[in-house]
Amino acid sequence: MDENFIDKYDDSEAVSFILNYLPMELKEKFTEDDIYYILDVSEDYYERSNFFETDDDEAEERELIEYIAREAAKDKVGKFTKEDILFVLRGEEACFESIYGDLDE
């Protein structure tokens, strides 16, 4: 990941963006702490896997979501469905794109 990206990234900004991005029914389900938790667990997954090095985006995303769901259940953090987690990840992606431009370029 490029150094300018890392220098500009702000967790609190991402969490606020994601909370505003979520559909109304999920806004009541997630707290700021829940979002921070999901972002932290996803970052842990990225560091442990070759997430950004393969070409199968759908399989990578499924594995990431399953990992987050397992960790949340193990740590007793929220009761999130895989679809709930997907919304949070989509919110993070939308945040990146709004701040840093298209990630696929």
N, C-alpha and C positions, 0 to 999 in steps of 0.2 A: 504494500500500500504506500502511496507516495507521502512524503514527509509533510507537505503543505496540508494535505487532507487531515493527517493526524493532529497537526497543530491547531487546525480550525475546529475540530470536532468538540462539541460541548454536550456532555451527557444530559445536563438539565434542560438544555434547549431541545434536544431530541425527545426527552420524556414529555415536555410540554406539548411539542408538536404532535406526538403520538396520541396523547390523551385527547387533543382536539380532533384528530383524524378519525378516531374510533366512532363507529355508529352509536347512537344514543343508548341502545340496550347494553352495549359493552362498556360504556363510560361508567356505569354504576358497578360493573363487575371488577374493574381494575383500579387499584390505587397507584399512586406514584411509585411506591415501593415495589409493587408487582411489576411495573414496567421496568424499573431499574434491575430487578431480579432477572427478568427475561433477557434484557440486553446483556447483563453480565454473563449469564449462562450461554447465550449465543456467542459471545466473544470467546469464552472458554472453549466452546466447540470449534470455532474457527481456528484457534491456536493449536488444537489437538488433531485436527483433521486436515485433509488436503482439499478443503471446501472450494477454494478459488482456483484449483488446478485441474479440475475435471470439466468435461463438457456436458454432463447430464444434469442440467439445472433442476429438473423436476425431482430426480432421485436425491440430489443433494438437499433440496429443500425439505423433502419428506423426512430424510434422516435427521436434519436439524430440528424439525418440529417434534419428531419422536424423542429426540434427546432432551429437548426442553421439557416436554411433557413428563418424561421419566424422572428428571431431576426435580421438577416441581412437586411431583407426587412423593418422591423420596424425602424431600426437604419440607413437605407439608406446607407448601406455599400455594395458596389459592386452589381452586378447582376449575382449571381451564381445559376446555376442549382443544383439540388440535386446530379447529377452525378459529377459536379465539386467539390462539398463538399466531396463527397465520395472519390475522388482522393486525396484530402488533408488529410483526415482521414487515408487512406491507406498509404500515405507518412509518417504520424506520426507513424503509426504502424511499418512500415519498419525501421524508424529511431530507435525506441525503440529496435527492434530486433537486429539491427546492433550494437547498443551500449551495450545493456543490456542482449542480448540473447533472446531466445524464450519466449514470454510472457505467453504462455499456460503451461509451465512446472511448 
